């Protein structure tokens, strides 16, 4: 009995010792695992690839996460522009001959139609030219009748050939003199069929608008004498305006005729005017190194004025899209360009390497292991970068 009891006590002691050793070994392993985990996390932060921020700090740091956008940073190039009248739709009118103003029919800013009378003028010299034309017309008509009569008599064998040829020659000469007189009238903008109107003296003539538009200048008044080279009335069709754009040398690859533009001017901030580029200069300005572009812009309401300064947005028609992100969202860590994406846990953010491309108007193209539509940090990236780099420096100093 004593022997059995001794064996039992030894067995219990062995089991107790074994359990105690096992417990101590387990505690040692758990402590080692926890320490290794902390070292791994510390090492990960030391490499600057991920950072954990509390929800309160996320808000304080102004961190914004949005889907990565797709597009082109040059999809809308903003460049300075100046509004001008289209010279092809602008006429500067004058009498082409010394004349006196009898009556003015229009005022500044008034809309006129093509052919509308702008002013009535009188010219002694032009009166003589008109009188000469009427004389030539009468002479021609007389010679034409004589020629037709001699032609008929000659065909009936009543008149001689000599008389017929003489009448024909005189008729041809009279016609040539009439055409010459008519051409002289046309030089002064006078239609031959309007000569001889009994309502006005021969010295009178009408200054008419050759196009529909608006009276931009009216520098004449009744009784004023105008010279042949004066242009006192300007009529402008301002339904379409020219927009002269100063593009940069770097824009050459992104602009072409036919491209659409949007124009905004400071004085009309709520208005956007649309148009298309119809001319690109073949040379850069020597001093400013800018490239001149011209666009035609709709202005049916007449809101655009010549001389206005504005901004032209040149719209790139290319259909391809690239991931684009605000410039400030791209940071540099250990000489690598990175952007931040949300981690697996709330408040965690990972830095992933990217390659940057074209930059314009605060946006930059990127390429890397992130696709259009995936979440990315668009604001607050600098603070995330600063947090990572500060921890990296702290870890390096601690070691």
Secondary structure, 3 states (H helix, E strand, C coil): CHHHHHHHHHHHHHHHHHHHHHHHHHHHHHHHHHHHHHHHHHHHHHHCCEEECCHHHHHHCCCEEEECEEECCCCEEEEEEEEECCHHHEEEECCCCCEEEEEECCCCCCEECCCCEEEEEECHHHHHHHHHHHHHHHHHHHHHHHHHHHHHHHHCCCCCHHHHHHHHHHHHHHHHHHHHHHHHHHHCCCCHHHCCCCCCCCCEEEEECCCCEEEEEECCCCCCEECCCCCCEEEECCCEEEEEEEEEHHHHHHCCCCCEEEEEECCEEEEEEEEEEEEEEEEECCCCCEEEEEEEEECCCCCCCCCCEEEEEEECCCCCCEEEEEHHHCEEECCEEEEEEECCCCCEEEEEEEEEEEEECCEEEEEECCCCCCEEEEECHHHHHHHHHHHHHHHHHHC
